[in-house]
Amino acid sequence: MEETERTHITDDVFLEIARSAMQNVNEVARQEKKSPLAELTQLFSERIAPQIVVKRVETPDLAPAVSFDIKLTLIYGVRIPEVVEKVRAAIKTEVENLTGSTVERIDILVEKLIRSEPAPEQPLSENLPR
């Protein structure tokens, strides 16, 4: 019996593809590495960076398949169902195109909302009755 050649893709590769795909969804909060204060803000950044778990899925035909559990922080004010669908579509398309594996499911937990810019503070004189 002839043995077929196999290609194995690690979970880290699936993880990196999913992270990369989410970079194209602007409404997802993510860690910015450009800042000169990156080391000082690393703890905060890690709290808003998407958390992704890759799971292998057993299929009857033994075709490679994966699923994802993702925790996201979104920008306050976005339409959550629309953003979640954008994230799902981006990950599914990118993973399937690059690996040939089927994405069986993508479960998303929206864990936090953050404001993209702090609300401007009004001077005290504007708050006083006239």
TORLOTOR-839460 format. One line per 10 residues: their letters; for each residue x, y negated, z of C-alpha. Coordinates in nm, 2 decimals, always signed. Layout:
N
a	X:Y:Z ~ ...
END
This chain:
130
meeterthit	+0.00:+0.00:+0.00 ~ +0.14:-0.34:-0.10 ~ +0.16:-0.60:+0.17 ~ +0.05:-0.95:+0.07 ~ +0.25:-1.26:+0.16 ~ +0.12:-1.47:+0.44 ~ +0.15:-1.84:+0.53 ~ +0.09:-1.95:+0.89 ~ +0.01:-2.30:+0.98 ~ +0.07:-2.40:+1.34
ddvfleiars	-0.18:-2.58:+1.56 ~ +0.06:-2.88:+1.57 ~ +0.03:-2.92:+1.20 ~ -0.35:-2.92:+1.22 ~ -0.33:-3.17:+1.50 ~ -0.11:-3.40:+1.31 ~ -0.33:-3.38:+1.00 ~ -0.64:-3.47:+1.22 ~ -0.46:-3.76:+1.38 ~ -0.35:-3.89:+1.04
amqnvnevar	-0.70:-3.86:+0.90 ~ -0.84:-4.06:+1.19 ~ -0.59:-4.35:+1.12 ~ -0.82:-4.43:+0.82 ~ -1.12:-4.49:+1.05 ~ -1.08:-4.84:+1.17 ~ -1.34:-4.82:+1.45 ~ -1.13:-4.55:+1.64 ~ -0.91:-4.70:+1.91 ~ -0.55:-4.57:+1.87
qekksplael	-0.21:-4.62:+2.01 ~ -0.01:-4.89:+1.83 ~ +0.36:-4.81:+1.81 ~ +0.46:-5.15:+1.66 ~ +0.46:-5.35:+1.98 ~ +0.79:-5.44:+2.14 ~ +0.61:-5.37:+2.47 ~ +0.53:-5.01:+2.36 ~ +0.71:-4.85:+2.65 ~ +0.52:-5.07:+2.90
tqlfseriap	+0.19:-5.01:+2.74 ~ +0.24:-4.63:+2.69 ~ +0.03:-4.53:+2.99 ~ -0.26:-4.75:+2.87 ~ -0.22:-4.63:+2.51 ~ -0.23:-4.27:+2.61 ~ -0.56:-4.33:+2.77 ~ -0.72:-4.46:+2.45 ~ -0.54:-4.23:+2.20 ~ -0.76:-3.96:+2.06
qivvkrvetp	-0.73:-3.62:+2.24 ~ -0.75:-3.33:+2.00 ~ -0.77:-2.95:+2.07 ~ -0.74:-2.71:+1.78 ~ -0.91:-2.37:+1.79 ~ -0.86:-2.08:+1.56 ~ -1.19:-1.93:+1.43 ~ -1.23:-1.57:+1.35 ~ -1.41:-1.52:+1.01 ~ -1.55:-1.19:+0.87
dlapavsfdi	-1.34:-1.22:+0.56 ~ -1.02:-1.31:+0.76 ~ -0.99:-1.65:+0.57 ~ -0.81:-1.91:+0.78 ~ -1.05:-2.13:+0.97 ~ -1.02:-2.38:+1.25 ~ -1.24:-2.60:+1.47 ~ -1.16:-2.91:+1.67 ~ -1.27:-3.06:+2.00 ~ -1.19:-3.43:+2.00
kltliygvri	-1.22:-3.70:+2.27 ~ -1.24:-4.05:+2.12 ~ -1.23:-4.41:+2.24 ~ -1.42:-4.64:+2.01 ~ -1.43:-5.01:+1.96 ~ -1.73:-5.17:+2.14 ~ -2.01:-5.27:+1.91 ~ -1.97:-5.01:+1.64 ~ -2.25:-4.78:+1.54 ~ -2.14:-4.46:+1.72
pevvekvraa	-2.32:-4.20:+1.50 ~ -2.18:-4.35:+1.18 ~ -1.82:-4.37:+1.32 ~ -1.84:-4.01:+1.44 ~ -1.95:-3.89:+1.10 ~ -1.67:-4.09:+0.94 ~ -1.42:-3.92:+1.17 ~ -1.57:-3.57:+1.10 ~ -1.56:-3.63:+0.72 ~ -1.21:-3.76:+0.72
iktevenltg	-1.07:-3.47:+0.93 ~ -1.26:-3.20:+0.74 ~ -1.15:-3.34:+0.40 ~ -0.79:-3.39:+0.49 ~ -0.75:-3.05:+0.67 ~ -0.92:-2.85:+0.40 ~ -0.73:-3.03:+0.11 ~ -0.39:-3.00:+0.27 ~ -0.41:-2.65:+0.42 ~ -0.67:-2.46:+0.23
stveridilv	-0.82:-2.36:+0.57 ~ -1.19:-2.40:+0.63 ~ -1.30:-2.64:+0.91 ~ -1.59:-2.46:+1.08 ~ -1.68:-2.73:+1.33 ~ -1.57:-3.06:+1.48 ~ -1.71:-3.14:+1.82 ~ -1.66:-3.50:+1.93 ~ -1.70:-3.65:+2.27 ~ -1.71:-4.03:+2.27
eklirsepap	-1.53:-4.08:+2.60 ~ -1.48:-4.46:+2.62 ~ -1.56:-4.79:+2.45 ~ -1.31:-5.08:+2.45 ~ -1.34:-5.43:+2.32 ~ -1.11:-5.51:+2.03 ~ -1.04:-5.86:+2.17 ~ -1.10:-6.01:+2.51 ~ -1.40:-6.23:+2.53 ~ -1.30:-6.60:+2.53
eqplsenlpr	-1.33:-6.76:+2.87 ~ -1.53:-7.08:+2.90 ~ -1.37:-7.37:+3.09 ~ -1.53:-7.43:+3.43 ~ -1.66:-7.77:+3.32 ~ -1.89:-7.60:+3.05 ~ -2.05:-7.39:+3.32 ~ -2.16:-7.68:+3.54 ~ -2.52:-7.82:+3.50 ~ -2.54:-8.17:+3.36
END
